[in-house]
Structure formats: C-alpha cells, structure tokens
C-alpha cells in the first residue's frame, strides 16, 4: 500500500504552527506533526522555503497521521518508542519534545528507569516499560550514558541557579552539538547560561 512508502518528504513549507507544518510536495499539502525541537531547528525556514523531513505515517482506523523528523536518528528513536507496549505516536512525540535524542538514548541505555523519570513529564510506569523493552536495543550505546549523566549534572546546576527543569533542558538542547557531545559539564553549563542570558 502507498502509505508504507512515505519515508521522506521534501517540499515547500506553506504553513506552520507550534505542533505541525504543512509541506507542499507535488501539488499536495502534507500536514506533518513535528516536535518543538524540530521547529526550533527549522526556525530560519519560513513559508515558501524548502524543507526535507524523514517521516513516519501512523495508520489508525479513523486517521492517518504523518510525523516528521530532521534526521534518521530521531525517527529511529520514535519508532523504538512506539514499539513499547502502551506508547503511541502522540506519547512518543511528547517524550521526544522533552529531551534531545542523545539524552533519551543515554537514559535508556543506563537501564535505570529513574534516569528517564528525571526528564520532566515521563511517568514512572512509562519509564519502566521503555527501559525494560528497549535497553537491550541500546546495549551498544552504554558509553552514551556518561553523556546523559553530564547533562543531568548540568540540569541540576541550572536548577540550583533558579531555572526550571524545562528551561534547563530546553537550553541544553540548543547548545552547540560539539559541546553537547564531548564537552564537560562545566562547558555545557557555560553554553546554556549564554543562551539563557546570564
């Protein structure tokens, strides 16, 4: 069937809001649900600008929902999340909106549900299911759990300075990728504080 073939979408943005964008491709406007992080990264992309997204089409009895991601890594994590019992596409998108892909993968790789529950909005029950069903899939990424720990330490430091959990995580998601991937907790903290205006 055709809907299994929509793996990527390239076209012109005709409209956008905080939850989705409409991408015109081949004379058809596709409503694509995206995370706030995706919208932030596409902030410079306006109406009539070209965009390319990796996509997932969720098929239900009463709806077809298209979900868009900037890269395959985010799409793959989304697909892993929806493979977990009781986690649907909307819940998975909500989880992806709370932390970066690398942070979520690192938290799952630790094998400890407590690391996921620290990410605001993920309840204990869902965190336990996610870790139980996905930790073996991320076994080769155990080293990334150190990156998660560094980010957690940076979040705690920002909270001690008066920022909320959400503000702290949002700032850390926006720091330079090189600093996020290989910087120390101190480097991450400095970069986040610059973004937060202090």
Secondary structure, DSSP 8 states (H G I E B T S, - for coil): -GGGG--EEEEEEEEE-SSEEEEEETTEEEEEE--HHHHHHTTT--TT-EEEEEEEEEE-SS-EEEEEESSHHHHHHHHHHHTSTT--HHHHHHHHTTS-HHHHHHHHHTT-HHHHHTSTT--HHHHHHHHHHHGGGGGGGTTHHHHHHHHHHHHHHHHHTT--HHHHHHHHHTS-HHHHHH--HHHHHHHHHHHHT-
